[in-house]
Amino acid sequence: MWSGRFSDDGPGLTNAELADELGVVMGTSHHEPCCRAGEEYKNLRGKDSIYGDAWNFRTNEQGITKFLEDGLKRSGKFDNVITVGMRGEADTAIAGDATLAENIQLLRDVLTTQNRLIKEYVNEDIMSVPRMLALYKEVEPYFYGDEETKGLMDDPLLDGVTLMLCDDNHGNLRTVPSESMRNHPGGYGMYYRFDYHGCPFSYEWINTNYLPKNILTTEFPLSYFLDLAYDYEKYSTFDFNTFDYTKQWIGKQFASSSEEQRNDIEFIFNNYNKLSFIRRTES
C-alpha cells in the first residue's frame, strides 16, 4: 500500500514466490483489488498504456479490466486473499459526483467483472477462492443502501466474500453481524483501526484504542491481538471480555506484585484507555 508493490518489486516474482514457499497468505489493502497494488497503476498508467490513464471503471472499463486481469494471471496461482470491489485512486472516494444508486450499480458492475476474471484465471469454483470486501467509510452506505435504493447486502455477487465491517477511524463501529446477517456465505471480518494518519488529526504512536496497534508502547494490546489470533475460540466468547484479558495480562506481567498493586495497575489501565479514547494525546 502507498509506496509498496510487493508482487513486482522483483526480481521477477521473487517476493510472491518466497511468501508462497513459506506458507504466507498474501493480500492487498482494502482499495487494491485483484492482487494489484495501487502503486502499480500509478506507474503503468498513461495515454498509450494498455491500462489507460484513468482509474475509473465507467470511463476506462477496458483498461481497468485488463489491469485486474493481469494481476490475477500473475498472482492468482499463489495463496492470496483477493480484495474485490473498487474505491477511488489512492484510497479516495469512488465517483464522488455520482448518486448512491449510481455508485451501487457501479460496484455491481465491478464485482461482476471481477468474479468472471477470478473464475477464469484463478479457480472456476469461485466459492473456494478467499475474497474480501472492506465496507470502509463511504463504501458502507453502498452495502446498506437506503429506503429507495437496495444496497449490496444479500447480493449473490458477494456470496463467498468475507465482508470486513469497519470502524469510523475513531473506534466506533456501526454494527456487528446481526442475526439476519450471519447467514452470509463468506462470513465477516473486522477492519478496526489501531492507528490513524489523516484528517482531522492523527494518532500513531501511543496506544489510545481498546484494541492493539504499534509495538513498543503497545505491548499490552499487541499481546491481545496475537492471543486472539492464536486461540480465537477462547478469546472470542462473551464469557471472556477485554476486562478479563486486562486482569490476566497484568497478572502475568506483574506476577511479583501484590494483589492490591495489581488491582491498582488494572484500574490505571482501564481508566487510561477510557480517557485516551475520548481525547487522543497526540492530537
Secondary structure, DSSP 8 states (H G I E B T S, - for coil): -TT--GGGSSSTTHHHHHHHHTT--EE--TT--TT--HHHHHHH-STT-TT-S---TTT-HHHHHHHHHHHHHHHTTS-EEEE-S--BTTTB-SSTTS-HHHHHHHHHHHHHHHHHHHHHHT-S-GGGS-EEEEE-TTHHHHHHB-SSSB-STT-GGGTTEEEEEEB-SSS-BS----TTTTT-TT-EEEE--S-B-SSS--B-SS--SSS---SSTTHHHHHHHHHHHH-HHHHTSTTS-HHHHHHHHHHHHTTTS-HHHHHHHHHHHHHHHHHHHHS-TT-
